[in-house]
Amino acid sequence: MNWDAIGAIAESIGAIGVITSLIYLAIQVRQSAGYTRTNTRTQLQLFANEIIKDGMKPEIVNLKAKLASGDTLTFQEESLRDQRTRQLFRNAELSIYHNRAGTLEDSEFEGELVTWSIFLTNDYERRWWLDHRTEFPEEIRVVLDALVN
């Protein structure tokens, strides 16, 4: 065997190694993207569960009862309501960012949009958004404004 043949064999082996490495990297990137999407959904669900769990706290239950009865809220109760509403809008912001980044599937995001549409039918939340919308980036305002109108 001459040196040219040995060189050609070495180049072929090297090319196979490069192709194998590229295939391996493509598989790893695809798996990583899947893990990221799953992690994003899990984090958003944990955040939603925290909001639900907080809703069972006595001060929140009392606040809801007071709102249902039409009683006037104290300053502390108004502050609590504002804080919870802000928390919900920040969750919406997070979902919008994840959808734009491709880590929240469009089908799941559409479900989120339906939830926010229902949420924004409430007069308080609608007014809150209109009063505080400038605190959010433009891309968030575009999405939530479309739900309000």
C-alpha positions as CSV (number, residue, x, y, z in Angstrom):
1,M,0.0,0.0,0.0
2,N,1.4,3.4,-0.9
3,W,1.2,6.7,1.1
4,D,-1.6,8.1,-1.1
5,A,-3.9,5.2,-0.3
6,I,-3.2,5.4,3.4
7,G,-3.9,9.1,3.3
8,A,-7.2,8.5,1.4
9,I,-8.2,5.9,4.0
10,A,-7.3,8.3,6.9
11,E,-9.3,11.1,5.3
12,S,-12.3,8.8,4.8
13,I,-12.1,7.7,8.5
14,G,-11.8,11.4,9.5
15,A,-14.9,12.3,7.4
16,I,-16.9,9.5,9.0
17,G,-15.8,10.7,12.4
18,V,-17.0,14.3,11.6
19,I,-20.3,13.1,10.3
20,T,-20.9,10.9,13.3
21,S,-20.0,13.8,15.6
22,L,-22.5,16.1,13.8
23,I,-25.3,13.6,14.0
24,Y,-24.6,13.1,17.7
25,L,-24.6,16.9,18.3
26,A,-27.9,17.3,16.4
27,I,-29.5,14.6,18.6
28,Q,-28.2,16.3,21.7
29,V,-29.5,19.7,20.6
30,R,-32.9,18.3,19.8
31,Q,-33.1,16.5,23.2
32,S,-32.0,19.7,25.0
33,A,-34.7,21.7,23.3
34,G,-37.3,19.1,24.4
35,Y,-36.0,19.2,28.0
36,T,-36.2,23.0,27.9
37,R,-39.8,23.0,26.7
38,T,-40.7,20.5,29.4
39,N,-38.9,22.5,32.1
40,T,-40.7,25.7,31.0
41,R,-44.1,24.1,31.2
42,T,-43.3,22.7,34.6
43,Q,-42.1,26.1,35.9
44,L,-45.2,27.8,34.6
45,Q,-47.4,25.1,36.1
46,L,-45.6,25.4,39.5
47,F,-46.1,29.2,39.4
48,A,-49.9,28.7,38.7
49,N,-50.1,26.1,41.5
50,E,-48.5,28.6,43.9
51,I,-51.1,31.2,42.9
52,I,-53.9,28.6,43.5
53,K,-52.4,27.6,46.8
54,D,-52.0,31.2,47.9
55,G,-55.7,31.6,47.1
56,M,-56.5,29.3,50.0
57,K,-54.8,31.4,52.6
58,P,-57.2,32.9,55.1
59,E,-56.5,36.5,54.1
60,I,-57.2,35.8,50.4
61,V,-60.3,33.8,51.2
62,N,-61.5,36.7,53.4
63,L,-60.7,39.2,50.6
64,K,-62.7,37.1,48.1
65,A,-65.6,37.0,50.5
66,K,-65.5,40.7,51.0
67,L,-65.3,41.4,47.3
68,A,-68.3,39.0,46.7
69,S,-70.4,40.8,49.3
70,G,-69.5,44.3,47.9
71,D,-67.9,45.5,51.1
72,T,-65.3,48.2,50.9
73,L,-61.7,47.0,51.1
74,T,-59.2,48.3,53.6
75,F,-55.9,49.8,52.3
76,Q,-54.1,46.5,53.2
77,E,-56.7,44.5,51.3
78,E,-56.5,46.7,48.3
79,S,-52.7,46.3,48.4
80,L,-53.0,42.5,48.6
81,R,-55.4,42.5,45.6
82,D,-53.0,44.7,43.6
83,Q,-50.1,42.4,44.4
84,R,-51.9,39.3,43.4
85,T,-53.1,40.9,40.1
86,R,-49.6,42.1,39.4
87,Q,-48.3,38.5,40.0
88,L,-50.9,37.1,37.5
89,F,-49.8,39.7,34.8
90,R,-46.2,38.8,35.4
91,N,-47.0,35.2,34.8
92,A,-48.6,36.2,31.5
93,E,-45.5,38.1,30.6
94,L,-43.3,35.1,31.3
95,S,-45.5,32.9,29.1
96,I,-45.4,35.3,26.3
97,Y,-41.6,35.5,26.5
98,H,-41.3,31.7,26.5
99,N,-43.6,31.4,23.6
100,R,-41.5,33.9,21.6
101,A,-38.4,32.0,22.5
102,G,-39.9,28.7,21.4
103,T,-39.8,27.1,24.8
104,L,-43.6,27.2,25.2
105,E,-45.6,25.4,22.4
106,D,-48.1,27.4,20.4
107,S,-50.9,25.0,21.4
108,E,-50.2,25.5,25.1
109,F,-49.8,29.3,24.6
110,E,-53.2,29.4,22.9
111,G,-54.7,27.9,26.1
112,E,-53.0,30.6,28.1
113,L,-54.6,33.2,25.9
114,V,-58.1,31.8,26.5
115,T,-57.4,31.9,30.3
116,W,-56.2,35.6,30.1
117,S,-59.2,36.5,27.9
118,I,-61.5,35.2,30.6
119,F,-59.4,36.9,33.3
120,L,-59.6,40.2,31.5
121,T,-63.4,40.2,31.4
122,N,-63.3,41.1,35.1
123,D,-63.7,44.9,35.5
124,Y,-60.9,45.2,38.1
125,E,-58.3,43.3,36.2
126,R,-59.2,45.1,33.0
127,R,-58.8,48.5,34.7
128,W,-55.7,47.3,36.5
129,W,-54.1,46.4,33.1
130,L,-55.1,49.7,31.5
131,D,-53.6,51.6,34.5
132,H,-50.4,49.6,34.6
133,R,-49.7,48.5,31.1
134,T,-46.8,51.0,30.6
135,E,-44.9,49.0,33.2
136,F,-44.6,46.1,30.7
137,P,-42.5,45.9,27.5
138,E,-44.2,46.7,24.2
139,E,-44.3,43.1,23.0
140,I,-46.3,42.2,26.1
141,R,-48.6,45.1,25.8
142,V,-49.4,44.2,22.2
143,V,-50.6,40.7,23.2
144,L,-52.6,41.7,26.3
145,D,-54.1,44.8,24.7
146,A,-55.5,42.6,21.9
147,L,-57.3,40.6,24.6
148,V,-58.7,43.7,26.3
149,N,-60.1,45.1,23.1
